[in-house]
Amino acid sequence: MSNKTMSWFLLILLALIWGSSFILMKRAMYAPSGAPIFNDTQVGALRMVIAGSVLLPLALKNLRKLKGWKTIGKLAIVGFCGNFFPAFLFTYSETGISSGYAGMLNSCTPIFAILIGAFVFKDRLTPIQLVGIIIGTSGVISLMIAGHNLSISGNWTHVFAIVIATVFYAISLNTIRHTLSHLKSFQIASLAFFITLAPSIVIALQQGVIGTFKSNPEAGGGMMAIVILSVVGTAFALIIFNRLIALSSVIFASSVTYLIPIIAVIIGLSFGETINAWQIGSMAVVIAGVFIANAAKRRKAALEA
């Protein structure tokens, strides 16, 4: 298999893994019958504990990279903004909105990443990026308004929870790009999870996870969803992402952003969730804005190649 064919295969596989994470969160909290299993805080904590435990050997191997409090502080930002807080915000949001809608809202991340890069880290914005941001922002606003028909029992707090989570993602991405470029991606991920492992364990115990296992007969099925979400969606996906970058480029690998919300919607529909033309159109506008905003990067990469 050629590198190009393998790159496309890995890209689609990665999109399927990350795109399915939204329905897995839903299945960890609710049985197919709709009966509750784990609450949203328990799912977020268990996800962090399992992922952190899987990556723990790698973190221990790279502890020597924690040189100075500045590096530790930056990795803490990545750990809490890129993993910890979003894990709880997404599960909370999905107690009130569908997994497909959650996946669509996740597409806001690149827009916030560009904005934070410009206003906090002083990245220079080109005219084409400004056009993309304006288009993408209008799509974000429309997508938030369009979510009404996808709500199960939620309100605006469930929508804003994901918007806030994508802002946290954007902070993490910019921190990695501007301050941790000397570390490899698997080192950053493992050490970031290592920093958040202890508080995750504390929250899991405080939330009575053990009691849920003893009292809820559906706990085994919910736990299976969490394990897949944590191990496949974190550790295995990280390996795939690194391999994809090695075979292609960072620009090509980052195009998974365009596929994740589409996969999330398709999977949500297969589980009986609903969607309408307004919501699809809003998501398309967001993705178009991201595509236009990244046009300059793609052109620069092509010239360098």
ZAMARGU-4260 file (C-alpha; in steps of 0.2 Angstrom, whole numbers, plus 5000, padded with zeros to 4 digits):
<rodrens>
0) 5000/5000/5000 | 5007/5017/4995 | 5010/5031/5008 | 4996/5041/5000 | 4983/5027/5001
5) 4988/5023/5019 | 4987/5041/5023 | 4969/5042/5017 | 4965/5026/5026 | 4972/5032/5043
10) 4963/5049/5040 | 4946/5040/5038 | 4950/5028/5053 | 4954/5043/5064 | 4938/5052/5059
15) 4928/5037/5063 | 4936/5035/5080 | 4934/5053/5085 | 4918/5055/5077 | 4910/5040/5087
20) 4916/5047/5103 | 4900/5058/5105 | 4888/5043/5104 | 4900/5033/5116 | 4898/5047/5129
25) 4879/5045/5127 | 4879/5026/5128 | 4890/5027/5144 | 4877/5038/5153 | 4861/5029/5146
30) 4856/5011/5142 | 4848/5008/5125 | 4831/5008/5134 | 4835/5026/5140 | 4838/5021/5158
35) 4852/5030/5167 | 4869/5021/5170 | 4883/5033/5175 | 4880/5052/5178 | 4889/5064/5167
40) 4903/5068/5181 | 4906/5049/5183 | 4909/5047/5164 | 4920/5062/5163 | 4931/5056/5178
45) 4932/5038/5172 | 4937/5043/5155 | 4951/5053/5162 | 4956/5040/5174 | 4957/5026/5161
50) 4965/5036/5148 | 4978/5043/5160 | 4981/5025/5166 | 4984/5018/5149 | 4997/5032/5145
55) 5005/5031/5162 | 5020/5020/5157 | 5023/5032/5143 | 5022/5047/5155 | 5034/5039/5168
60) 5046/5036/5154 | 5046/5054/5149 | 5046/5062/5166 | 5063/5069/5163 | 5055/5081/5151
65) 5047/5090/5166 | 5061/5103/5167 | 5056/5118/5177 | 5039/5124/5183 | 5036/5134/5167
70) 5036/5117/5157 | 5025/5109/5170 | 5013/5124/5170 | 5011/5124/5151 | 5008/5105/5152
75) 4995/5108/5165 | 4986/5120/5154 | 4986/5107/5140 | 4980/5093/5153 | 4966/5103/5160
80) 4961/5114/5145 | 4964/5100/5132 | 4957/5085/5141 | 4950/5087/5159 | 4938/5101/5158
85) 4931/5096/5141 | 4928/5078/5147 | 4916/5085/5160 | 4908/5098/5149 | 4904/5087/5135
90) 4896/5073/5146 | 4886/5087/5154 | 4880/5094/5138 | 4875/5077/5131 | 4863/5075/5146
95) 4852/5088/5137 | 4857/5088/5118 | 4860/5074/5105 | 4877/5067/5101 | 4876/5072/5083
100) 4873/5090/5088 | 4887/5089/5101 | 4898/5083/5086 | 4893/5098/5075 | 4897/5111/5089
105) 4914/5103/5091 | 4918/5110/5074 | 4919/5127/5082 | 4936/5123/5089 | 4947/5128/5074
110) 4938/5145/5073 | 4942/5149/5092 | 4960/5142/5089 | 4963/5155/5076 | 4955/5169/5086
115) 4965/5165/5102 | 4981/5163/5092 | 4978/5181/5085 | 4973/5190/5101 | 4983/5180/5114
120) 4998/5174/5105 | 4999/5188/5093 | 4998/5178/5077 | 4996/5189/5061 | 4979/5187/5053
125) 4979/5188/5034 | 4964/5195/5025 | 4958/5177/5019 | 4959/5171/5037 | 4948/5186/5042
130) 4935/5181/5029 | 4936/5163/5035 | 4933/5168/5053 | 4918/5179/5049 | 4910/5165/5039
135) 4914/5152/5052 | 4908/5163/5067 | 4892/5166/5058 | 4890/5148/5056 | 4894/5145/5074
140) 4880/5157/5079 | 4868/5149/5067 | 4873/5132/5073 | 4869/5137/5091 | 4852/5144/5087
145) 4848/5129/5076 | 4851/5117/5090 | 4833/5119/5097 | 4826/5104/5087 | 4840/5093/5093
150) 4838/5096/5111 | 4831/5081/5121 | 4828/5090/5138 | 4842/5103/5138 | 4843/5122/5138
155) 4856/5135/5133 | 4868/5129/5147 | 4870/5112/5138 | 4874/5121/5121 | 4886/5134/5130
160) 4895/5119/5139 | 4902/5113/5122 | 4906/5131/5116 | 4916/5133/5132 | 4924/5116/5129
165) 4930/5121/5111 | 4937/5137/5118 | 4947/5126/5131 | 4953/5115/5116 | 4958/5131/5107
170) 4969/5137/5122 | 4977/5120/5123 | 4981/5119/5104 | 4989/5136/5105 | 4999/5132/5120
175) 5006/5117/5112 | 5010/5126/5096 | 5018/5141/5104 | 5026/5135/5119 | 5028/5116/5118
180) 5035/5113/5101 | 5051/5105/5108 | 5041/5090/5114 | 5033/5076/5103 | 5015/5075/5103
185) 5014/5058/5112 | 5025/5066/5126 | 5014/5080/5128 | 4998/5069/5129 | 5005/5057/5141
190) 5012/5070/5153 | 4997/5081/5152 | 4986/5066/5157 | 4998/5062/5171 | 4996/5079/5178
195) 4977/5077/5178 | 4977/5059/5184 | 4976/5062/5203 | 4961/5074/5203 | 4952/5063/5191
200) 4954/5048/5203 | 4948/5059/5217 | 4932/5064/5208 | 4928/5046/5202 | 4929/5040/5220
205) 4919/5055/5227 | 4906/5052/5214 | 4902/5035/5220 | 4908/5025/5204 | 4910/5009/5214
210) 4893/5010/5221 | 4886/5012/5203 | 4894/4996/5198 | 4887/4987/5213 | 4869/4994/5211
215) 4866/4996/5192 | 4865/4980/5182 | 4868/4991/5166 | 4885/4997/5173 | 4895/4984/5163
220) 4888/4990/5146 | 4891/5008/5151 | 4909/5004/5157 | 4913/4996/5140 | 4908/5012/5131
225) 4920/5022/5143 | 4934/5010/5140 | 4932/5011/5121 | 4931/5030/5122 | 4946/5031/5133
230) 4958/5018/5126 | 4953/5018/5107 | 4948/5037/5107 | 4964/5043/5116 | 4979/5031/5116
235) 4976/5022/5100 | 4970/5038/5091 | 4986/5046/5096 | 4997/5033/5088 | 4986/5034/5072
240) 4988/5053/5072 | 5007/5053/5074 | 5008/5040/5060 | 4997/5050/5049 | 5008/5065/5051
245) 5024/5055/5048 | 5016/5048/5032 | 5009/5065/5026 | 5009/5082/5034 | 5002/5091/5049
250) 4990/5100/5037 | 4983/5084/5029 | 4981/5076/5047 | 4972/5092/5053 | 4959/5090/5039
255) 4951/5076/5051 | 4943/5092/5058 | 4931/5093/5043 | 4926/5074/5044 | 4923/5072/5063
260) 4906/5082/5064 | 4900/5073/5048 | 4904/5056/5056 | 4896/5061/5072 | 4880/5066/5063
265) 4879/5050/5053 | 4881/5039/5068 | 4869/5050/5078 | 4856/5047/5064 | 4859/5028/5064
270) 4854/5028/5083 | 4838/5037/5080 | 4843/5055/5083 | 4835/5069/5072 | 4843/5083/5061
275) 4836/5096/5049 | 4842/5106/5034 | 4846/5121/5045 | 4857/5112/5056 | 4866/5104/5042
280) 4868/5120/5033 | 4875/5129/5049 | 4888/5115/5051 | 4893/5117/5032 | 4895/5136/5035
285) 4907/5133/5050 | 4917/5120/5040 | 4918/5131/5025 | 4924/5145/5036 | 4938/5134/5044
290) 4943/5128/5026 | 4945/5146/5020 | 4954/5152/5036 | 4967/5138/5033 | 4969/5141/5015
295) 4985/5152/5018 | 4993/5137/5028 | 4989/5125/5014 | 4996/5136/5001 | 5012/5139/5012
300) 5014/5120/5015 | 5012/5117/4996 | 5026/5130/4992 | 5037/5122/5005 | 5034/5105/4998
</rodrens>
